[in-house]
Amino acid sequence: MIKLDENNIYFNFNKNKLQENFNNYSKLGTIYYPIKTNSNIKVLAVLNKLNSGFLITTLNNFEKIKELNIDMNKVCLINVLT
């Protein structure tokens, strides 16, 4: 378990379970993780090491991607109009 601090909100995530789930689902095809779901740098770094793709919707998401030096070929910009 890794404790994450994001704007004074604390939560834990199980890195091994994240990796296990990613590996199981990636057998079905390429995974693109929507950063708006959880943009914590530690989570994104784990997913990047697993070769995940990333869905971004904002400039803030893009800045997070740049911070981690993620290959832009693994990034998809989506703009959903509601």
N, C-alpha and C positions, 0 to 999 in steps of 0.2 A: 504494500500500500504506500502511496505517495501522498503526502499532505500538500495541498495547493492553497495558496493565499491569493485571492483575487479581490481587490477592493474591500478588504476586511471581511470577506466571506470565505470561510474555510470549508473545504470538502476533500474527501479522499477518493482516489481511484486506484483500482487494482491493475497495475501495469501488466502483470502476467495474464490476467483475464482479457484485457484489451488486446494484447498480442494474440492470444488464443482465438478470440472472436474474429479479429482481422484475418488471421490465417485461414480460418474456416470459411468466412464469407468471400475471401479473395479467390477461392477455388471456383466461384461462380462467375467471376469477371472482375474487371477493374473497379476499384473502390475510389470514389471521390468524396472526401469528408467535407461537409458544410461547416466552414469555420464559425458561422454564427451560432452553431450548436454549443461550442465550447472553444474559445479562442486562447485558452491558457497555453503559454509557450511550452511548458513541459509535456502537455498532451500532444501538441502539434509536433514536437521534436520526436516523440515516440512513433507517431504515425508516419513522419517523414522517413525515419529509419526503416520502416516497414514498406516503403515505396508507395505510400498512399498518394492519390491525387487529392487536390483541394478545390472546393468551390468557394469563391469569394463573391461578396455582394457590395462591399464598401471600400473606400480608400483605407480605412483602418485595417480591414482584413489584408489588404495588399501590403501595408507596412509590416504586419506580423510575418507575412511570407518572406519579405525582403530581409527581415531581422534574422530569420533562420537560414537564409541563403538557399531557399527551395528553388529547384529548377522550374523555370516558368513554363516549360512544356508539360508540367504536372498540375498546372493551375487553369481553372476554367472560371471566367467571369460570368455570373448570371445576374440578370436584372429582371425580377419578377414584378410585373405591374398588377396591382390589385385594385 
